[in-house]
């Protein structure tokens, strides 16, 4: 199993492959949730920054 902290790109590619193939039970849901939460927080900060400058 690829660790997202060791090889983030490799982990995302393997996770995407598993999801596309319907192999959901093989996906580390805790890592996936953590990644999605991080992406959402980053997007929110980016949007706040954009709207503050205008």
Backbone as JSON Lines, residues from 0, in Angstrom:
{"i":0,"aa":"X","n":[0.84,-1.18,0.0],"ca":[0.0,0.0,0.0],"c":[0.89,1.24,0.0]}
{"i":1,"aa":"X","n":[0.57,2.2,-0.85],"ca":[1.33,3.43,-0.94],"c":[0.89,4.38,0.16]}
{"i":2,"aa":"X","n":[1.85,5.01,0.8],"ca":[1.58,5.97,1.86],"c":[1.51,7.36,1.25]}
{"i":3,"aa":"X","n":[0.43,8.12,1.49],"ca":[0.32,9.45,0.9],"c":[1.4,10.41,1.39]}
{"i":4,"aa":"X","n":[1.97,10.14,2.56],"ca":[3.02,11.01,3.08],"c":[4.36,10.74,2.42]}
{"i":5,"aa":"X","n":[4.56,9.54,1.9],"ca":[5.82,9.18,1.26],"c":[5.83,9.51,-0.23]}
{"i":6,"aa":"X","n":[4.73,9.24,-0.9],"ca":[4.63,9.44,-2.35],"c":[3.21,9.92,-2.66]}
{"i":7,"aa":"X","n":[2.99,11.21,-2.5],"ca":[1.63,11.75,-2.64],"c":[1.05,11.5,-4.03]}
{"i":8,"aa":"X","n":[1.84,11.77,-5.07],"ca":[1.33,11.57,-6.43],"c":[1.01,10.09,-6.68]}
{"i":9,"aa":"X","n":[1.92,9.22,-6.29],"ca":[1.69,7.78,-6.47],"c":[0.45,7.32,-5.73]}
{"i":10,"aa":"X","n":[0.29,7.82,-4.51],"ca":[-0.89,7.45,-3.71],"c":[-2.17,7.91,-4.39]}
{"i":11,"aa":"X","n":[-2.18,9.16,-4.9],"ca":[-3.4,9.64,-5.55],"c":[-3.71,8.81,-6.79]}
{"i":12,"aa":"X","n":[-2.7,8.46,-7.58],"ca":[-2.93,7.68,-8.79],"c":[-3.46,6.28,-8.47]}
{"i":13,"aa":"X","n":[-2.89,5.64,-7.46],"ca":[-3.35,4.3,-7.07],"c":[-4.77,4.36,-6.51]}
{"i":14,"aa":"X","n":[-5.07,5.41,-5.74],"ca":[-6.41,5.56,-5.17],"c":[-7.43,5.8,-6.27]}
{"i":15,"aa":"X","n":[-7.1,6.66,-7.23],"ca":[-7.99,6.91,-8.36],"c":[-8.25,5.63,-9.14]}
{"i":16,"aa":"X","n":[-7.2,4.87,-9.39],"ca":[-7.34,3.6,-10.12],"c":[-8.28,2.65,-9.39]}
{"i":17,"aa":"X","n":[-8.1,2.52,-8.1],"ca":[-8.96,1.63,-7.31],"c":[-10.42,2.09,-7.36]}
{"i":18,"aa":"X","n":[-10.63,3.39,-7.23],"ca":[-12.01,3.91,-7.26],"c":[-12.64,3.69,-8.63]}
{"i":19,"aa":"X","n":[-11.9,3.94,-9.69],"ca":[-12.43,3.76,-11.04],"c":[-12.78,2.29,-11.33]}
{"i":20,"aa":"X","n":[-12.03,1.4,-10.72],"ca":[-12.26,-0.03,-10.92],"c":[-13.3,-0.59,-9.95]}
{"i":21,"aa":"X","n":[-13.84,0.29,-9.1],"ca":[-14.85,-0.15,-8.14],"c":[-14.29,-0.91,-6.96]}
{"i":22,"aa":"X","n":[-12.99,-0.8,-6.74],"ca":[-12.33,-1.52,-5.65],"c":[-12.3,-0.65,-4.39]}
{"i":23,"aa":"X","n":[-13.47,-0.17,-4.01],"ca":[-13.61,0.78,-2.91],"c":[-13.11,0.2,-1.6]}
{"i":24,"aa":"X","n":[-13.31,-1.08,-1.39],"ca":[-12.89,-1.7,-0.13],"c":[-11.37,-1.67,0.04]}
{"i":25,"aa":"X","n":[-10.63,-1.44,-1.04],"ca":[-9.17,-1.39,-0.98],"c":[-8.63,0.02,-0.72]}
{"i":26,"aa":"X","n":[-9.53,1.01,-0.7],"ca":[-9.12,2.4,-0.51],"c":[-9.05,2.69,0.98]}
{"i":27,"aa":"X","n":[-7.95,3.32,1.41],"ca":[-7.82,3.75,2.8],"c":[-8.69,5.0,2.96]}
{"i":28,"aa":"X","n":[-9.87,4.81,3.51],"ca":[-10.84,5.9,3.61],"c":[-10.36,7.03,4.51]}
{"i":29,"aa":"X","n":[-9.66,6.71,5.57],"ca":[-9.16,7.77,6.46],"c":[-8.2,8.7,5.71]}
{"i":30,"aa":"X","n":[-7.29,8.12,4.93],"ca":[-6.36,8.94,4.14],"c":[-7.12,9.75,3.09]}
{"i":31,"aa":"X","n":[-8.1,9.13,2.44],"ca":[-8.87,9.82,1.41],"c":[-9.66,10.99,2.01]}
{"i":32,"aa":"X","n":[-10.29,10.76,3.14],"ca":[-11.05,11.82,3.82],"c":[-10.12,12.96,4.22]}
{"i":33,"aa":"X","n":[-8.97,12.62,4.77],"ca":[-8.0,13.64,5.18],"c":[-7.56,14.47,3.98]}
{"i":34,"aa":"X","n":[-7.32,13.81,2.86],"ca":[-6.91,14.51,1.64],"c":[-8.01,15.45,1.16]}
{"i":35,"aa":"X","n":[-9.23,14.98,1.14],"ca":[-10.35,15.82,0.68],"c":[-10.58,17.01,1.61]}
{"i":36,"aa":"X","n":[-10.45,16.79,2.91],"ca":[-10.59,17.89,3.86],"c":[-9.49,18.94,3.64]}
{"i":37,"aa":"X","n":[-8.28,18.47,3.4],"ca":[-7.18,19.39,3.14],"c":[-7.39,20.19,1.87]}
{"i":38,"aa":"X","n":[-7.89,19.54,0.84],"ca":[-8.17,20.23,-0.42],"c":[-9.25,21.28,-0.23]}
{"i":39,"aa":"X","n":[-10.3,20.94,0.51],"ca":[-11.39,21.88,0.74],"c":[-10.9,23.09,1.52]}
{"i":40,"aa":"X","n":[-10.08,22.87,2.53],"ca":[-9.56,23.98,3.33],"c":[-8.67,24.88,2.47]}
{"i":41,"aa":"X","n":[-7.84,24.28,1.64],"ca":[-6.96,25.04,0.77],"c":[-7.76,25.87,-0.23]}
{"i":42,"aa":"X","n":[-8.79,25.26,-0.8],"ca":[-9.64,25.99,-1.75],"c":[-10.33,27.16,-1.08]}
{"i":43,"aa":"X","n":[-10.81,26.96,0.14],"ca":[-11.5,28.03,0.87],"c":[-10.54,29.2,1.12]}
{"i":44,"aa":"X","n":[-9.33,28.91,1.55],"ca":[-8.34,29.95,1.82],"c":[-8.02,30.69,0.52]}
{"i":45,"aa":"X","n":[-7.88,29.97,-0.57],"ca":[-7.59,30.6,-1.86],"c":[-8.71,31.55,-2.27]}
{"i":46,"aa":"X","n":[-9.94,31.1,-2.13],"ca":[-11.08,31.96,-2.5],"c":[-11.16,33.19,-1.6]}
{"i":47,"aa":"X","n":[-10.93,33.0,-0.31],"ca":[-10.96,34.14,0.6],"c":[-9.89,35.16,0.22]}
{"i":48,"aa":"X","n":[-8.73,34.69,-0.17],"ca":[-7.64,35.57,-0.57],"c":[-8.01,36.34,-1.83]}
{"i":49,"aa":"X","n":[-8.62,35.67,-2.78],"ca":[-9.02,36.32,-4.03],"c":[-10.05,37.41,-3.76]}
{"i":50,"aa":"X","n":[-11.03,37.12,-2.92],"ca":[-12.09,38.09,-2.67],"c":[-11.63,39.25,-1.79]}
{"i":51,"aa":"X","n":[-10.6,39.05,-0.99],"ca":[-10.08,40.12,-0.15],"c":[-9.31,41.15,-0.96]}
{"i":52,"aa":"X","n":[-8.71,40.7,-2.04],"ca":[-7.87,41.62,-2.82],"c":[-8.69,42.52,-3.73]}
{"i":53,"aa":"X","n":[-9.96,42.21,-3.96],"ca":[-10.77,42.97,-4.93],"c":[-11.67,43.99,-4.28]}
